[in-house]
Amino acid sequence: MRPPDAELANRLSELTRALGEPPLAAPEASALVAFAALVASWNHRVDLTGAKTAKDLVEVLLADALVMRDRALVPAGASVLDVGTGVGAPIIPFLLLRPDVSALCVEPRRKRVAFLRTAIGQLSLVDRMVVREGRIEPDAPELTQGTAPAIACSRATFAPATWLEIGLKLAPGTLLFAAKEGLPAAPQGAAVVAERKYTLPWSKAPRILALYTR
């Protein structure tokens, strides 16, 4: 049984305050709740996430996106490549908060691709989000089609140092999510240009989100 939308909305308000983020506009909050509710609804049929309660869903799906919307981390009008999109977090809620940004998402698992394409339609992201079924090979990362992205992003698909090496081959900017191990050193010719530290309010997990550029 999925959590009621009102409970998801209340948890979202708590999350936003706990992260020290500005209050969401009503349409933004409604869109994020709709995404969390869609994940919960599909979770009965497809194993998208281990999060089941409203509190866990909101933290796992939405917390990183609230921080990532900072324009110091993702510049205005950027095109984002999201590798290993999975359930769509944080890229889908991020796009719902940043209507100036577009994304190409690469996901190898067919059931999750089906979910992502459903989410695109239901959340009115058709013009700004494309999902490609496939994978980025770590030994030879490349995009075979489409315009080169400005920012590469991936969460929990690769170890941080591995992702940094891959991401900087795919785009001039790479977003990196790290936890208690801290940020890897920037490779030669690259630098950290923006960084945010925060703690997830209920799991108490530390997070660092940084933008590296080359």
C-alpha positions as CSV (number, residue, x, y, z in Angstrom):
1,M,0.0,0.0,0.0
2,R,1.5,3.3,-1.1
3,P,1.7,6.3,1.3
4,P,-1.0,8.9,0.9
5,D,0.0,12.0,-1.1
6,A,-0.7,14.2,1.9
7,E,1.9,12.3,4.0
8,L,4.4,12.5,1.2
9,A,3.8,16.3,1.0
10,N,4.3,16.7,4.7
11,R,7.5,14.7,4.6
12,L,8.7,16.8,1.7
13,S,8.2,20.0,3.7
14,E,10.1,18.5,6.6
15,L,12.9,17.5,4.3
16,T,13.2,20.9,2.7
17,R,13.5,22.6,6.1
18,A,16.0,20.0,7.4
19,L,18.3,20.6,4.4
20,G,18.0,24.4,4.9
21,E,16.5,24.8,1.4
22,P,14.1,27.6,0.4
23,P,10.4,26.6,0.6
24,L,9.0,25.1,-2.5
25,A,6.4,26.7,-4.6
26,A,3.1,24.8,-4.6
27,P,3.5,23.5,-8.2
28,E,7.0,22.3,-7.5
29,A,5.9,20.5,-4.4
30,S,3.0,18.9,-6.2
31,A,5.3,17.7,-9.0
32,L,7.7,16.1,-6.6
33,V,4.9,14.4,-4.7
34,A,3.5,13.1,-8.0
35,F,6.9,11.6,-8.8
36,A,7.3,9.9,-5.4
37,A,3.7,8.6,-5.6
38,L,4.4,7.2,-9.1
39,V,7.5,5.3,-7.8
40,A,5.5,3.9,-4.9
41,S,2.7,2.8,-7.1
42,W,5.1,0.9,-9.5
43,N,7.0,-0.5,-6.6
44,H,4.2,-3.0,-6.0
45,R,4.9,-4.6,-9.4
46,V,8.5,-3.7,-10.2
47,D,11.4,-3.6,-7.7
48,L,12.4,0.0,-8.2
49,T,13.6,0.9,-4.7
50,G,13.8,-0.6,-1.2
51,A,12.2,2.6,0.1
52,K,8.6,1.9,1.2
53,T,7.5,4.5,3.8
54,A,6.8,8.1,3.0
55,K,9.8,9.2,5.0
56,D,12.2,6.8,3.1
57,L,10.8,7.6,-0.3
58,V,11.1,11.3,0.1
59,E,14.6,11.1,1.4
60,V,15.9,8.6,-1.2
61,L,14.1,10.2,-4.2
62,L,14.1,13.9,-3.5
63,A,16.8,15.0,-1.1
64,D,19.7,15.1,-3.6
65,A,17.6,16.9,-6.2
66,L,16.8,19.7,-3.8
67,V,20.5,20.3,-3.3
68,M,21.4,19.7,-7.0
69,R,19.1,22.5,-8.2
70,D,21.7,25.1,-7.1
71,R,22.9,26.8,-10.2
72,A,26.4,26.8,-9.0
73,L,26.3,23.0,-9.4
74,V,24.3,22.9,-12.6
75,P,24.5,26.1,-14.7
76,A,21.4,27.6,-16.3
77,G,20.3,25.9,-19.5
78,A,22.7,23.0,-19.1
79,S,22.2,19.7,-20.9
80,V,22.8,16.8,-18.5
81,L,23.8,13.2,-19.1
82,D,22.6,10.9,-16.4
83,V,24.3,7.5,-16.3
84,G,22.6,4.5,-14.6
85,T,19.3,6.4,-14.0
86,G,17.6,3.6,-12.2
87,V,14.4,4.8,-10.6
88,G,15.0,8.4,-11.8
89,A,16.5,10.0,-8.7
90,P,17.8,12.5,-8.6
91,I,17.4,13.5,-12.3
92,I,13.6,13.5,-12.6
93,P,12.9,15.6,-9.5
94,F,15.8,17.8,-10.4
95,L,14.2,18.4,-13.9
96,L,10.9,19.2,-12.2
97,L,12.7,21.9,-10.1
98,R,14.8,23.2,-13.0
99,P,12.7,23.8,-16.1
100,D,15.7,25.4,-17.9
101,V,17.6,22.0,-18.0
102,S,17.3,19.0,-20.3
103,A,18.7,15.5,-19.8
104,L,19.7,12.3,-21.6
105,C,19.3,9.3,-19.3
106,V,21.1,6.0,-19.9
107,E,19.7,2.9,-18.1
108,P,20.4,-0.8,-18.9
109,R,17.5,-2.4,-17.2
110,R,14.4,-2.7,-19.4
111,K,11.8,-2.6,-16.6
112,R,13.3,0.6,-15.2
113,V,13.4,2.1,-18.7
114,A,9.7,1.3,-19.0
115,F,9.1,3.1,-15.7
116,L,11.2,6.1,-16.7
117,R,9.3,6.5,-20.0
118,T,6.0,6.4,-18.2
119,A,7.3,9.0,-15.8
120,I,8.3,11.3,-18.6
121,G,4.8,11.2,-20.0
122,Q,2.9,11.6,-16.7
123,L,5.2,14.3,-15.4
124,S,5.2,16.4,-18.6
125,L,8.9,15.9,-19.3
126,V,8.6,14.8,-22.9
127,D,10.4,17.9,-24.3
128,R,13.3,17.8,-21.8
129,M,14.1,14.2,-21.0
130,V,15.1,11.3,-23.2
131,V,15.8,7.7,-22.0
132,R,18.1,5.4,-23.8
133,E,18.3,1.7,-23.0
134,G,21.9,0.8,-22.7
135,R,25.1,1.3,-20.7
136,I,28.2,3.4,-20.6
137,E,31.3,1.1,-20.6
138,P,33.8,2.2,-17.9
139,D,36.8,1.2,-20.0
140,A,35.7,3.2,-23.1
141,P,33.0,5.7,-22.1
142,E,31.4,7.4,-25.0
143,L,28.1,8.5,-26.4
144,T,27.3,7.2,-29.8
145,Q,24.4,9.6,-30.6
146,G,23.2,13.0,-29.7
147,T,24.7,16.3,-28.7
148,A,27.6,16.3,-26.2
149,P,26.3,17.1,-22.7
150,A,27.6,20.0,-20.6
151,I,27.3,18.0,-17.3
152,A,27.6,14.3,-16.6
153,C,25.9,12.9,-13.5
154,S,25.6,9.5,-11.9
155,R,24.5,8.4,-8.4
156,A,25.5,5.1,-6.8
157,T,26.5,3.4,-10.1
158,F,30.3,3.6,-9.8
159,A,32.8,4.3,-7.0
160,P,33.4,8.1,-6.8
161,A,36.9,8.0,-8.2
162,T,35.9,5.7,-11.0
163,W,32.9,7.9,-11.9
164,L,35.0,11.0,-11.9
165,E,37.3,9.5,-14.5
166,I,34.4,8.3,-16.6
167,G,32.3,11.5,-16.3
168,L,35.1,13.8,-17.3
169,K,35.6,11.8,-20.5
170,L,31.9,12.3,-21.3
171,A,31.4,16.0,-20.5
172,P,33.4,19.1,-19.5
173,G,31.6,19.1,-16.2
174,T,31.0,16.1,-13.9
175,L,28.7,16.0,-10.8
176,L,29.9,13.7,-8.1
177,F,28.0,12.4,-5.1
178,A,30.2,11.3,-2.2
179,A,29.6,10.2,1.3
180,K,31.8,9.8,4.3
181,E,34.8,8.9,2.2
182,G,35.0,12.5,1.0
183,L,35.8,13.8,-2.5
184,P,38.5,12.2,-4.7
185,A,41.3,14.5,-5.8
186,A,40.7,16.3,-9.1
187,P,42.7,14.7,-12.0
188,Q,45.3,16.8,-13.7
189,G,43.7,19.5,-15.8
190,A,40.4,19.4,-13.7
191,A,39.2,21.3,-10.6
192,V,36.4,21.3,-8.1
193,V,34.4,24.5,-8.9
194,A,31.4,24.1,-6.6
195,E,30.7,21.9,-3.5
196,R,27.8,21.4,-1.1
197,K,27.9,19.3,2.1
198,Y,24.7,18.2,3.7
199,T,23.3,15.4,5.9
200,L,20.2,13.4,5.1
201,P,17.8,14.1,7.9
202,W,16.4,10.7,8.8
203,S,19.1,8.2,7.8
204,K,21.8,10.7,9.0
205,A,23.9,9.8,6.0
206,P,26.5,12.5,5.1
207,R,26.6,13.7,1.6
208,I,29.0,15.8,-0.5
209,L,27.9,17.0,-4.0
210,A,30.6,18.6,-6.1
211,L,31.0,19.9,-9.6
212,Y,34.4,19.1,-11.3
213,T,35.3,20.8,-14.6
214,R,38.1,20.3,-17.1
